[in-house]
Each structure stands twice: as structure tokens, then as C-alpha cells.
Amino acid sequence: MSLNDYTYFSKPLTIPKDYEVMVQKLIDARFTQGLSQEALAHKIGCTVSIVHKWETHKRIPSGFLLFCWLEALGYELTVTQR
């Protein structure tokens, strides 16, 4: 996916490559764990449509919901300086 594919947002949006990689890893983890989007949404406490939108880059989760998404799949976020 290129930056030009983020056409769902009203303002110009720059998405770091690391974010795209992270989302793909979370999608892969969901498949590996045998979870449907519905089951993942239930674990997070959100709607199925929001999980679908995150995975298709139509929405970006808030910080809190990003952490919920990570936790639901058994991941944690580590912040490092480049």
C-alpha cells in the first residue's frame, strides 16, 4: 500500500511505513491465532466494522484502541529512539 492509497481521510495524511508493517503483522497474528474479525472485535470491545476499517486502512485507531488491539493479540508496543 502506498501513501496515495489513504484517500479516505479529509486532510492530507502521511502514514509511516512502520505503521503499515505493524498493521500487517497484527492481521497476520489474527489469522495465525484463527480469530475472525468478529472474535477480535469482541476481545477488544469494539465493533467488527472498526476492526475491518483498521485492517483496510480506512481508519486509524486512537492510542487507547491501538493498545487494546495489540493486547488482544498478545503484543505489546515498545518505543525506541532511532
C-alpha positions in Angstrom: 0.0 0.0 0.0 1.4 3.4 -0.9 0.7 6.7 0.8 -1.6 7.6 -2.1 -3.9 4.8 -1.1 -5.0 6.7 2.1 -7.8 8.6 0.3 -10.4 8.1 3.0 -9.2 11.0 5.1 -10.4 14.6 4.7 -6.9 16.0 5.3 -3.6 15.0 3.7 -2.2 12.2 5.7 1.4 10.8 5.9 1.5 7.3 7.2 4.9 6.0 8.4 6.0 2.7 6.8 6.4 1.3 10.3 2.6 1.7 10.9 1.8 -0.3 7.7 4.2 -3.0 8.8 2.6 -3.1 12.3 -0.9 -3.4 10.9 0.1 -6.2 8.6 1.7 -8.1 11.5 -1.5 -7.7 13.5 -3.5 -9.0 10.6 -1.1 -12.0 10.3 -1.3 -12.6 14.0 -5.1 -12.6 13.9 -5.0 -15.2 11.1 -2.4 -17.3 12.9 -4.5 -17.4 16.0 -7.5 -18.4 14.0 -9.5 -15.3 15.0 -12.2 -13.8 12.9 -12.6 -10.0 12.8 -15.8 -10.6 14.9 -13.9 -12.6 17.6 -11.1 -10.0 17.7 -13.7 -7.1 18.0 -15.3 -9.0 20.9 -11.9 -9.3 22.7 -11.2 -5.6 22.1 -14.7 -4.4 23.0 -15.4 -2.6 19.7 -17.4 -3.2 16.6 -16.5 -5.6 13.8 -16.7 -2.7 11.3 -14.0 -0.8 13.1 -11.6 -3.7 13.0 -12.3 -4.1 9.3 -11.6 -0.4 8.8 -8.3 -0.5 10.7 -7.2 -3.5 8.7 -8.1 -1.9 5.4 -6.5 1.5 6.4 -9.9 3.3 6.3 -9.5 4.3 9.9 -6.6 4.7 12.3 -7.2 3.6 15.9 -6.8 6.0 18.7 -3.9 5.4 21.1 -6.1 3.6 23.6 -7.7 1.4 21.0 -4.4 0.6 19.4 -3.1 -0.7 22.7 -6.4 -2.7 23.1 -5.8 -4.2 19.6 -2.2 -5.1 20.5 -3.1 -6.6 23.8 -6.0 -8.7 22.3 -3.4 -10.4 20.0 -0.8 -10.8 22.7 1.5 -8.0 21.6 3.0 -5.0 23.4 4.4 -1.8 22.0 8.0 -0.8 22.6 9.1 2.7 21.8 12.7 3.1 20.7 14.7 6.1 19.5 16.2 5.9 16.0 
